[in-house]
């Protein structure tokens, strides 16, 4: 068991969210579902209280804590992608069924959790020792919704781009 496990507060959708999140990346699975042994402010005895799950080897716990707290962008997850196909797949999956695409690779899923879908090449370009290349890459990224690796690379190289794909 991990020493620290992030606990995500849901309003009755912890099991649904965990089942969705484990489809995103390899080495992901639902580990355990715990039902409430007694009535609580969140619901009756027998309801799903917590769901322990793993995403890409990282353990999480989903808690059906009720409506008192919701997610905001102060906590988010970054997925570093190897190629455009992975960026596209994750972007499409997270934006489905009520997800909200945002700027600069950010997207909020249907449960309200914020993610940044970031190709590995983005960090490489932003860390480029040629600060002018890094600046051009940053400026291009700031105009994008979903990050387009080819456009980012062209911008870093000083070539004209179409400004990203938007949301």
N, C-alpha and C positions, 0 to 999 in steps of 0.2 A: 504494500500500500504506500502511496506517495505521502511524503511528509506534509505537503501543501497541495490541496485540490481546490481549484476555483469552484465556487458554488453559484449557480445561476438561478435567480428567482423568477419563477413563472406563475401565472395565474391559471392553474389547472392544466397547463399544456406541456409539462416537463417531459412526459413520456413521448408525446408527439414530436417535440423538438429534438429529443435525443435520437429518436428513430430517424429523423431527417438528417441530423448532423453526422451520424455514422455512415451515411451514404456518400459523404463528400470526398473523403480521402482514404487511402489504404491504411491498414492497422487501426481500424475504427470498429467499435462494437459496443452494444449495450451490455453492461456487466451485471447489474443487479437492480431489481425494482423492489422498493420497500413500501409496504402499505401501512397506513396509520393504524396503530393499535387502539386508538381511542378517538372520540370526537375532538376536533380542534377548531380554532377560529378559521382555518383554511377549508374545513369540510368534515364529513362524517368518518367514523371508523371504517376502515377497509379501503378508503380512497388511496390512490397512489400518492405517497408523501414525497419520496425521493427516487431519483433514477441515477444510478452511477453508470457512467459511460466513458468511453475512451475515443478520442479523435486524434488520428495520426500519432498514437502512442501517448498522448497527453490525457490524464484522467480529469474528469469533470463530474460534478454532481448537479443535477437539476432538482430544484425544490419547488413543490407546488405550495407556495407561500401565500397565495391570495393576491388581491388587486392593489395592495398598499404601495408596492414599489415596482417601477418599470425600468427597462434598460435606457441608457442614454449613451452618447458618444464618448463619455469620459472613460468607458471601458470598451475595448474593441479587440478584435482578433485580426492579425495579419497572416495571410497565406502567401508564402513565397512560391511562385509558380515557375516551372522550368521552361515553358514555351507558351506560345499564343493559344494553342489548342487547350491547354489547362486553364489559362485565363478565361477563355471563351466559355468553357464548360462550367466552371465555377460561377462566373458572372450570370450565365443563363439560369443555373440551378438556384442560386440565391435570390435572384430577382423574380422568380416564378411565384405564382399564387399570392401576390400582394407584397413582394419585396420592393424596395425603393432604391433604384440606382441613384448614386450621387456623384460628386466631382472627384477627380484625382484618384480613381480606382476604389473609392469608398462605396459601399452598398449596405443597406439595412435589410435583413431578411424579414420574412413574414412574422417572426416572433419579436421583432424590434431590435435584435442584436446587430451591431455594426461590425462590418468586416472590411478590410482593405485587401483587394486582390492585386498583388504586386508581383510583376515578373522579376525574376532574379536580375535581369538586365537593368531594371530601373535603379536599384541600389548601386550596381556597378557604374552606371553612367553618372549618377549623382556624386559618387566618390571619385570620379575621374580626376587625376592630378592636373589635367588641363582644365582649369577653372572655367574657361570660356565654353568648352564642350559641356561641362556640367551645368552651366547656366542655361545654355540652349535646351538641354534635356529637361531641366526643371521648368522652364517656361512652357515647353510643349506639354509636359505632364499636367500643368495647371490648367490647360485648355481642354483636357480630356475628361470624359466620364470613365468608361472602361479604358484601361491602358492598352494601347496598340504598340507592340514592340517595334515593328518596322518603322512606324511614324516617329517614335521616340529616337530610334537610331538615326534616321534621316535628319531629324532636328539637331541632334548632337553633332552630326557631321556637317552641319551648315546648309543642308538641302531644304528647300521649301517643303512644307507639309500641309495637309488639309485641315489640321487642327484637332484631330482626334475623332472618335466615333460618337462622343456624347453618351447619353444614358440609354 
